[in-house]
Amino acid sequence: MTDKRMVLVAAAALVDIDGRVLICQRPEGKQLAGLWEFPGGKVEPGETPEACLIRELEEELGIKVSHACLAPFVFASHEYESFHLLMPLYLVRRWEGRVTNREHKAMAWVKPNEMDRYEMPPADAPLVAWLRDLI
């Protein structure tokens, strides 16, 4: 048992028509700056992971995603030094609007079998194997 606080983060694997997945580079000044991650964010009190993801994708990328287009895929459970992270990852293949970088240092559309070229946070990295095997 741990006395660390639990942080719930919802993330999305946006998959384009060519089977590439969007990853985003964390900006300077943020924890884990410079690492590549799936877009998403912290679930606010009273918010569902799906509602969080719909909000975050619009804020971060300028796209609209409906609840019906969020397909639960896999989750990460990772213990960091000061908290424990639980992160459901949803597959998203349909959205409205053009993906636009609003918050990240950079973005890249990457085939799952090429994601190991991008340094990711410890919680995100194990999810890549699932994408590689199932997309």
C-alpha positions in Angstrom: 0.0 0.0 0.0 1.2 3.5 -0.8 0.3 6.9 0.7 0.9 8.7 -2.6 -1.9 10.6 -4.1 -3.6 9.1 -7.2 -3.7 11.2 -10.3 -6.1 10.3 -13.1 -5.1 11.4 -16.5 -7.0 10.7 -19.8 -5.0 10.3 -23.0 -5.8 9.8 -26.7 -4.1 7.9 -29.4 -5.4 9.8 -32.4 -5.0 7.5 -35.4 -5.0 9.0 -38.9 -6.0 7.2 -42.2 -2.4 6.0 -42.7 -2.2 4.3 -39.2 0.0 7.0 -37.7 -0.5 8.1 -34.2 -0.2 11.7 -32.9 2.4 12.3 -30.2 3.2 15.7 -28.7 6.3 17.0 -27.1 5.9 18.5 -23.6 6.8 22.2 -23.5 9.6 23.8 -21.5 8.7 24.7 -17.9 6.4 21.6 -17.4 7.3 18.4 -15.6 8.9 16.0 -18.0 9.6 18.8 -20.5 10.9 17.7 -23.8 9.4 14.1 -23.6 6.8 12.9 -26.1 3.4 11.9 -24.9 -0.1 11.2 -26.1 -2.4 14.3 -25.9 -4.8 14.6 -23.0 -4.7 15.8 -19.4 -5.7 15.6 -15.8 -9.3 14.6 -15.0 -10.9 17.4 -13.0 -13.0 16.7 -9.9 -16.5 15.6 -11.0 -15.4 15.1 -14.6 -15.4 11.7 -16.4 -12.2 10.7 -18.3 -14.2 11.0 -21.6 -15.4 14.5 -20.8 -11.8 15.4 -19.8 -10.5 14.1 -23.1 -13.1 15.9 -25.2 -12.2 19.2 -23.3 -8.4 18.6 -23.5 -8.4 17.7 -27.2 -10.2 20.9 -28.0 -7.9 23.0 -25.8 -4.6 21.4 -26.9 -5.3 20.6 -30.6 -8.4 22.6 -31.6 -10.4 19.5 -32.6 -13.9 18.4 -31.6 -14.3 14.7 -30.6 -17.7 13.2 -29.7 -18.1 10.7 -26.9 -19.0 8.0 -29.4 -15.6 8.3 -31.1 -13.6 7.6 -27.9 -12.8 3.9 -27.9 -11.3 2.7 -24.6 -8.1 0.9 -25.5 -5.7 0.2 -22.6 -4.5 1.9 -19.5 -1.2 2.6 -17.7 -0.7 2.4 -14.0 2.6 3.9 -13.0 4.2 5.0 -9.7 6.2 8.2 -9.9 8.2 9.6 -7.1 5.5 11.8 -5.6 2.2 10.3 -7.0 0.7 7.3 -8.7 -0.7 7.8 -12.2 -3.6 6.0 -13.6 -4.1 6.8 -17.3 -6.7 5.3 -19.6 -5.7 5.5 -23.3 -8.5 5.9 -25.8 -8.3 5.3 -29.6 -9.7 8.2 -31.6 -10.1 7.7 -35.4 -12.7 10.4 -36.1 -12.7 14.1 -35.1 -13.8 17.4 -36.5 -11.4 20.2 -37.4 -7.7 20.3 -38.2 -5.2 19.2 -35.6 -3.4 22.4 -34.6 -0.6 22.7 -32.1 -1.8 25.1 -29.3 0.3 24.0 -26.3 3.1 21.7 -27.1 6.7 22.3 -28.2 6.2 20.1 -31.2 3.9 17.4 -32.6 4.5 14.3 -34.8 2.4 11.7 -36.6 4.3 8.5 -36.1 3.8 4.9 -37.0 3.6 2.8 -33.8 6.6 0.7 -34.8 8.7 4.0 -35.0 7.6 5.4 -31.7 10.7 4.0 -29.9 12.7 6.7 -31.6 10.9 9.3 -29.3 11.7 9.5 -25.6 8.4 9.2 -23.7 7.5 9.4 -20.0 7.7 6.1 -18.1 3.9 5.7 -18.0 3.4 6.3 -21.8 6.2 4.1 -23.1 4.6 0.7 -22.3 1.4 1.7 -24.2 3.4 1.8 -27.4 3.7 -2.0 -27.5 -0.1 -2.3 -27.5 -0.4 0.2 -30.3 2.3 -1.6 -32.3 0.6 -5.0 -31.8 -3.0 -3.9 -32.4 -3.1 -1.1 -34.9 
